[in-house]
Amino acid sequence: MLIEFKCRNFLSFKDEICLNLSTVDTYTEHKDTHILKTNKLNLLKSIALYGSNGGGKSNLSRAITLMDNLIHYSFRDSLNKDEERGDWTGDFKLCNDTIGKPSMFEVSFFVGEDIYRYGFEMYNWEVISEWLYKTEKRETLLFSRKGNDFKINETRFEEGKRYKEVNQNVLFISFLAQYNSGESGKVFNFFKKLNIVNALSDDHISHVTRKLLKDDEKFKKWLSIALQFLEISSVHVSPDEKELLSKHPVYDENNLLTGFTDFSVERNESDGTKKLIYLLGAIYHTLKHGSVFVIDEFNSKLHPNLSLKIIELFHKYNNNGAQFIITVHDPTLLDKDVYRRDQFWFVDRNQFGSSELYPMSNFKATDGLRSMSDFRKKYLNSDFGAAESIELTQEFINISKEI
């Protein structure tokens, strides 16, 4: 389970930002359905992140994606030629103090009852620093590095003895993943269960639905029930395994059922239906395996009622510790009946072009925020920031009249 994610000097994030999934203990709403309870702290099952266009909310998912990709592939990619890796474009470009400086990424998460804190700094595909801590009763350093200068806790991190084999452009965790051993294996396995997608594209989730339909009979039944409102009887893989087919009922002139026909999901179904079929596979997989699922632009092509049902699914029928993080514009989700106050987060750019990340819980009763407040109205009124739009100034209006 994810506790928090931090990054600094990456794209629009100049200063360190922290997305924290710990609950605010004084909040009592939805305490029986929206919280994952552990012996050490309570975590939120989901987060909804709002922000204006260009505010930087998609950069948060890009930061998590880059960290995930570097952990999975930095050892493999270190064998590529420099031109094959592309240019490093991570650092914040609107401040002289950050240009050419490393980007920082860090996550804290549970494995069983133990807390791990892992992070690194990187610039131009070289590891500037890297660290791993583990907390049982107290936090203990397992390893740290500055470039190729390593400090290894050989008692608690025996696999760290391999540090002499690691090049400066390879993350130590990525290198150790090939051995899948000890503490490093636990860290790498957390990232294996981390899924990040952009909902504007189906590229990273369509294969999940396809594989589940081939291998999981329970999913087939679950999906067919979920799609009944669309008059889809079932979804299955074609005999040649090249595409997904949706089965639709066929009726005669008296509206009597005469049989069924197959549609190609990719070619014949609407974009919204296609997205829902693919998304439901990823959601089922997330709930089954207790994964962390991050979706950028969640509400794209989804009716608000569908969005509500999916969020309800994660809150009420989440048995394995799954977590759901979305970036979203849909104001209908800004509702006290859908989320707790500590589940709403915002991203907004300041006057210097830097994105700032902050929770609704920063706003107190003295700011007019209470558990029964109309969150949607307050957000659209820019009481929380992160909702700016085009300003129709008189000069803008005058020019518009002349178009």
C-alpha positions as CSV (number, residue, x, y, z in Angstrom):
1,M,0.0,0.0,0.0
2,L,1.2,3.4,-0.9
3,I,1.8,5.9,1.9
4,E,3.2,8.9,0.0
5,F,5.0,10.0,-3.1
6,K,7.4,12.9,-3.3
7,C,9.2,14.6,-6.2
8,R,11.2,17.7,-6.7
9,N,12.6,19.6,-9.7
10,F,10.6,17.6,-12.3
11,L,8.7,19.3,-15.1
12,S,6.5,22.0,-13.5
13,F,7.3,20.9,-9.9
14,K,10.2,23.2,-8.8
15,D,9.9,22.6,-5.1
16,E,9.3,19.3,-3.3
17,I,5.7,18.1,-3.5
18,C,4.2,15.3,-1.4
19,L,1.1,13.3,-2.1
20,N,0.2,11.7,1.2
21,L,-2.4,9.0,1.5
22,S,-2.6,9.1,5.3
23,T,-6.0,10.0,6.8
24,V,-6.7,13.1,8.8
25,D,-7.7,11.5,12.1
26,T,-10.2,14.2,13.0
27,Y,-12.3,13.5,9.9
28,T,-15.0,11.0,10.7
29,E,-16.9,10.7,7.4
30,H,-16.9,7.4,5.5
31,K,-14.6,5.8,8.1
32,D,-16.0,2.3,7.6
33,T,-15.7,2.3,3.8
34,H,-13.0,4.7,2.5
35,I,-10.1,3.7,4.8
36,L,-7.4,1.0,4.8
37,K,-6.6,0.3,8.4
38,T,-3.2,-1.0,9.5
39,N,-1.5,-1.4,12.9
40,K,0.7,1.7,12.2
41,L,-1.5,4.2,10.4
42,N,-4.7,4.5,8.4
43,L,-4.5,5.0,4.6
44,L,-7.0,6.3,2.1
45,K,-8.3,3.9,-0.5
46,S,-8.5,6.6,-3.1
47,I,-7.5,10.2,-4.0
48,A,-9.1,12.6,-6.5
49,L,-6.7,15.2,-7.8
50,Y,-8.1,18.4,-9.4
51,G,-6.5,21.2,-11.3
52,S,-7.0,23.8,-14.0
53,N,-5.7,23.1,-17.5
54,G,-2.0,23.6,-17.5
55,G,-1.8,23.5,-13.7
56,G,0.4,20.4,-13.7
57,K,-1.8,17.6,-12.5
58,S,-0.8,15.3,-15.4
59,N,2.9,16.0,-14.4
60,L,2.3,14.1,-11.2
61,S,1.3,10.9,-13.1
62,R,4.3,11.6,-15.4
63,A,6.6,11.7,-12.4
64,I,5.3,8.5,-11.0
65,T,5.5,6.9,-14.4
66,L,9.1,8.0,-14.9
67,M,10.1,6.6,-11.4
68,D,8.4,3.3,-12.2
69,N,10.1,3.1,-15.7
70,L,13.5,3.9,-14.3
71,I,13.2,1.2,-11.6
72,H,12.1,-1.4,-14.2
73,Y,14.4,-0.5,-17.0
74,S,17.5,1.5,-15.9
75,F,19.7,-1.6,-15.9
76,R,18.5,-2.7,-19.3
77,D,18.6,0.8,-20.8
78,S,22.1,1.4,-19.5
79,L,23.3,-0.9,-22.3
80,N,21.8,1.3,-24.9
81,K,23.7,4.1,-26.8
82,D,23.3,7.6,-25.4
83,E,21.3,8.7,-28.5
84,E,18.8,5.8,-27.9
85,R,17.9,7.1,-24.5
86,G,16.9,10.6,-25.7
87,D,17.5,13.9,-24.0
88,W,16.9,14.4,-20.3
89,T,14.1,17.0,-19.9
90,G,13.2,16.5,-16.3
91,D,14.5,19.6,-14.6
92,F,12.3,22.7,-14.0
93,K,13.1,25.2,-16.8
94,L,11.7,28.4,-15.4
95,C,14.3,29.0,-12.6
96,N,18.1,29.4,-13.0
97,D,18.7,27.6,-9.8
98,T,17.0,24.3,-11.0
99,I,18.2,24.1,-14.6
100,G,20.8,21.4,-14.9
101,K,20.1,20.1,-11.4
102,P,18.9,16.6,-10.6
103,S,15.2,15.5,-10.2
104,M,14.3,13.7,-7.0
105,F,11.7,11.0,-6.6
106,E,10.7,9.1,-3.4
107,V,8.0,6.7,-2.3
108,S,7.0,5.2,1.1
109,F,4.9,2.1,1.2
110,F,3.8,-0.9,3.2
111,V,5.0,-4.5,2.6
112,G,3.1,-6.5,5.2
113,E,3.5,-4.5,8.4
114,D,6.9,-3.0,7.4
115,I,7.3,0.4,5.9
116,Y,9.9,1.0,3.1
117,R,11.1,4.4,2.0
118,Y,13.0,4.4,-1.3
119,G,14.2,7.2,-3.5
120,F,16.8,8.6,-5.8
121,E,18.1,11.7,-7.6
122,M,18.9,11.6,-11.3
123,Y,20.1,13.9,-14.0
124,N,20.9,13.2,-17.6
125,W,20.2,9.5,-16.9
126,E,22.9,9.3,-14.2
127,V,22.2,8.4,-10.6
128,I,23.2,11.3,-8.4
129,S,22.0,9.6,-5.2
130,E,19.9,6.7,-4.1
131,W,18.6,5.4,-0.7
132,L,16.5,2.7,0.9
133,Y,15.2,2.7,4.5
134,K,13.0,0.1,6.3
135,T,10.9,0.7,9.4
136,E,9.9,-2.1,11.7
137,K,10.0,-0.5,15.2
138,R,12.2,2.3,14.0
139,E,13.6,3.5,10.6
140,T,16.9,1.8,9.6
141,L,19.1,2.6,6.7
142,L,19.6,-0.4,4.3
143,F,21.7,1.4,1.8
144,S,22.6,4.9,0.4
145,R,24.8,6.1,-2.4
146,K,26.3,9.2,-3.8
147,G,27.2,8.4,-7.4
148,N,29.3,5.3,-7.0
149,D,30.1,5.9,-3.3
150,F,28.0,3.3,-1.4
151,K,27.1,2.9,2.2
152,I,25.7,-0.6,2.8
153,N,24.1,-2.0,6.0
154,E,25.5,-5.5,5.4
155,T,23.6,-7.0,8.4
156,R,20.2,-5.9,7.2
157,F,20.8,-5.7,3.5
158,E,23.0,-8.6,2.6
159,E,22.4,-8.5,-1.2
160,G,23.9,-5.0,-1.1
161,K,27.3,-6.5,-1.2
162,R,27.0,-6.5,-5.0
163,Y,27.3,-2.7,-5.1
164,K,30.8,-2.9,-6.7
165,E,29.2,-4.3,-9.9
166,V,26.8,-1.2,-10.4
167,N,27.5,1.5,-12.9
168,Q,26.6,5.2,-12.2
169,N,23.8,5.2,-14.8
170,V,22.0,2.2,-13.1
171,L,19.7,2.3,-10.1
172,F,20.9,-0.2,-7.5
173,I,17.4,-1.5,-7.1
174,S,17.0,-2.0,-10.8
175,F,20.4,-3.9,-10.9
176,L,19.4,-6.1,-7.9
177,A,16.0,-6.9,-9.4
178,Q,17.6,-9.4,-11.8
179,Y,18.3,-11.5,-8.7
180,N,14.9,-11.0,-7.1
181,S,16.3,-11.4,-3.6
182,G,15.7,-10.1,-0.1
183,E,14.7,-6.6,0.6
184,S,15.3,-5.3,-3.0
185,G,12.9,-7.9,-4.3
186,K,10.2,-6.5,-2.0
187,V,10.8,-3.0,-3.3
188,F,10.8,-4.1,-6.9
189,N,7.6,-6.1,-6.4
190,F,5.8,-3.0,-5.1
191,F,6.6,-1.3,-8.4
192,K,5.5,-4.4,-10.4
193,K,2.0,-3.9,-8.8
194,L,1.9,-0.2,-9.6
195,N,-0.1,0.7,-12.7
196,I,-0.2,4.1,-14.3
197,V,-2.3,4.9,-17.3
198,N,-3.6,7.9,-19.3
199,A,-7.3,7.5,-19.8
200,L,-7.1,9.3,-23.2
201,S,-5.4,6.1,-24.5
202,D,-6.2,2.4,-24.2
203,D,-2.7,1.3,-25.1
204,H,-1.7,0.2,-21.6
205,I,-4.9,-1.5,-20.4
206,S,-6.4,-3.3,-23.4
207,H,-4.1,-6.2,-23.0
208,V,-5.2,-6.7,-19.4
209,T,-8.8,-7.2,-20.4
210,R,-7.8,-9.5,-23.2
211,K,-5.6,-11.7,-20.9
212,L,-8.3,-11.9,-18.2
213,L,-10.9,-13.0,-20.7
214,K,-8.7,-15.9,-21.8
215,D,-7.6,-16.9,-18.3
216,D,-10.2,-15.9,-15.6
217,E,-13.7,-17.3,-15.8
218,K,-14.8,-15.2,-12.8
219,F,-13.8,-12.1,-14.7
220,K,-15.9,-13.1,-17.8
221,K,-19.0,-13.3,-15.6
222,W,-18.2,-10.1,-13.7
223,L,-17.7,-8.2,-16.9
224,S,-20.9,-9.5,-18.6
225,I,-22.9,-8.4,-15.5
226,A,-21.2,-5.0,-15.5
227,L,-22.0,-4.4,-19.2
228,Q,-25.7,-5.4,-19.1
229,F,-26.9,-1.8,-19.2
230,L,-25.3,-1.5,-22.6
231,E,-27.2,-4.5,-23.9
232,I,-23.9,-6.4,-24.3
233,S,-24.4,-10.1,-23.3
234,S,-20.7,-10.9,-23.0
235,V,-17.3,-10.1,-24.3
236,H,-14.9,-12.8,-25.6
237,V,-11.6,-13.2,-27.5
238,S,-12.0,-14.1,-31.2
239,P,-11.1,-17.6,-32.3
240,D,-7.9,-16.4,-33.9
241,E,-7.1,-14.4,-30.7
242,K,-6.6,-11.2,-32.7
243,E,-9.4,-9.1,-31.3
244,L,-12.1,-8.8,-28.7
245,L,-15.7,-9.4,-29.7
246,S,-18.8,-8.1,-27.9
247,K,-22.0,-10.2,-28.1
248,H,-25.3,-8.3,-28.8
249,P,-28.8,-9.7,-28.9
250,V,-30.8,-9.5,-32.2
251,Y,-34.6,-9.1,-32.3
252,D,-37.3,-9.4,-34.9
253,E,-40.0,-6.9,-35.9
254,N,-42.0,-7.9,-32.8
255,N,-39.0,-7.3,-30.5
256,L,-38.6,-11.0,-29.9
257,L,-35.1,-12.3,-29.4
258,T,-33.9,-14.3,-32.4
259,G,-30.2,-14.8,-31.7
260,F,-27.0,-13.0,-31.1
261,T,-24.3,-11.3,-33.2
262,D,-20.7,-10.3,-32.5
263,F,-19.3,-6.8,-32.8
264,S,-15.6,-6.0,-33.0
265,V,-14.9,-4.0,-29.8
266,E,-12.2,-2.0,-31.5
267,R,-14.0,-1.3,-34.8
268,N,-17.7,-1.3,-34.0
269,E,-18.2,-0.1,-30.4
270,S,-18.2,3.5,-29.4
271,D,-15.1,5.1,-27.8
272,G,-16.9,5.2,-24.4
273,T,-17.9,1.6,-24.5
274,K,-14.5,0.5,-25.7
275,K,-12.8,2.5,-22.9
276,L,-15.1,1.0,-20.3
277,I,-14.5,-2.6,-21.4
278,Y,-10.7,-2.0,-21.2
279,L,-10.9,0.0,-18.0
280,L,-13.0,-2.7,-16.2
281,G,-10.3,-5.3,-16.9
282,A,-7.6,-3.1,-15.3
283,I,-9.9,-2.3,-12.3
284,Y,-10.7,-6.0,-11.7
285,H,-7.0,-6.8,-11.9
286,T,-6.2,-4.0,-9.4
287,L,-8.9,-5.1,-6.9
288,K,-7.9,-8.7,-7.2
289,H,-4.2,-8.1,-6.6
290,G,-4.4,-5.2,-4.2
291,S,-2.5,-2.9,-6.6
292,V,-2.1,0.9,-6.8
293,F,-3.9,2.2,-9.9
294,V,-3.1,5.7,-11.1
295,I,-5.3,7.1,-13.9
296,D,-4.7,10.5,-15.5
297,E,-7.8,12.2,-17.1
298,F,-10.1,9.6,-15.5
299,N,-13.4,11.1,-16.6
300,S,-12.4,11.1,-20.3
301,K,-15.3,9.4,-22.3
302,L,-17.0,8.3,-19.1
303,H,-20.5,9.4,-18.1
304,P,-20.5,10.9,-14.6
305,N,-22.7,8.0,-13.3
306,L,-20.1,5.5,-14.5
307,S,-17.4,7.4,-12.8
308,L,-19.4,7.4,-9.5
309,K,-20.0,3.6,-9.8
310,I,-16.3,2.9,-10.3
311,I,-15.3,5.0,-7.3
312,E,-18.0,3.3,-5.2
313,L,-16.5,-0.1,-6.3
314,F,-13.1,0.9,-4.9
315,H,-14.6,2.2,-1.6
316,K,-17.1,-0.5,-0.8
317,Y,-15.9,-3.7,-2.4
318,N,-12.1,-3.4,-2.1
319,N,-11.0,-6.4,-0.1
320,N,-7.2,-6.6,-0.8
321,G,-5.9,-3.2,-0.1
322,A,-6.1,-1.7,-3.6
323,Q,-5.7,2.1,-4.0
324,F,-7.1,4.3,-6.7
325,I,-5.5,7.7,-7.6
326,I,-7.2,9.8,-10.3
327,T,-6.7,13.2,-11.9
328,V,-10.0,14.6,-12.9
329,H,-12.1,17.6,-14.0
330,D,-15.5,16.3,-13.3
331,P,-17.1,18.5,-10.6
332,T,-19.9,16.0,-9.8
333,L,-17.3,14.0,-7.9
334,L,-16.7,16.9,-5.6
335,D,-19.3,15.6,-3.2
336,K,-19.3,14.7,0.5
337,D,-21.2,11.6,-0.3
338,V,-18.5,10.4,-2.7
339,Y,-15.2,11.3,-0.9
340,R,-13.9,12.3,2.4
341,R,-12.3,15.8,2.6
342,D,-8.8,14.4,2.9
343,Q,-9.3,12.5,-0.4
344,F,-9.4,15.7,-2.4
345,W,-6.1,17.2,-3.7
346,F,-5.4,20.1,-5.9
347,V,-2.5,21.2,-8.2
348,D,-2.1,24.9,-9.1
349,R,0.7,26.9,-10.8
350,N,1.9,30.0,-8.9
351,Q,2.9,33.2,-10.5
352,F,6.5,31.9,-11.1
353,G,5.2,28.9,-13.2
354,S,5.8,26.3,-10.6
355,S,3.1,23.8,-9.7
356,E,2.1,23.4,-6.1
357,L,0.3,20.3,-4.7
358,Y,-2.0,20.6,-1.6
359,P,-5.0,18.8,0.0
360,M,-8.4,20.2,0.7
361,S,-7.6,19.4,4.3
362,N,-5.3,22.5,4.4
363,F,-8.5,24.6,4.4
364,K,-10.1,24.8,7.8
365,A,-13.5,25.8,9.3
366,T,-12.2,29.3,9.5
367,D,-11.9,29.2,5.6
368,G,-15.5,28.1,5.4
369,L,-14.7,24.4,4.9
370,R,-16.9,21.9,6.9
371,S,-17.8,18.3,6.3
372,M,-21.3,19.5,5.0
373,S,-19.9,22.2,2.7
374,D,-20.8,22.3,-1.0
375,F,-17.3,21.3,-2.3
376,R,-18.3,21.6,-5.9
377,K,-19.5,25.2,-5.6
378,K,-16.5,26.2,-3.5
379,Y,-14.1,24.7,-6.1
380,L,-15.8,26.3,-9.1
381,N,-15.7,29.6,-7.2
382,S,-11.9,29.1,-6.9
383,D,-12.1,29.0,-3.1
384,F,-9.5,26.1,-3.3
385,G,-7.6,27.6,-6.3
386,A,-6.6,25.3,-9.1
387,A,-9.7,26.3,-11.2
388,E,-8.6,29.3,-13.2
389,S,-10.0,29.8,-16.7
390,I,-9.9,32.3,-19.5
391,E,-10.6,35.8,-18.2
392,L,-13.0,37.7,-20.4
393,T,-11.5,41.1,-20.0
394,Q,-12.9,44.1,-21.9
395,E,-9.8,44.2,-24.1
396,F,-10.4,40.5,-24.9
397,I,-14.1,41.1,-25.6
398,N,-13.3,44.0,-27.9
399,I,-10.9,42.0,-30.0
400,S,-13.3,39.1,-30.1
401,K,-16.0,41.4,-31.6
402,E,-13.6,42.3,-34.4
403,I,-12.9,38.7,-35.5
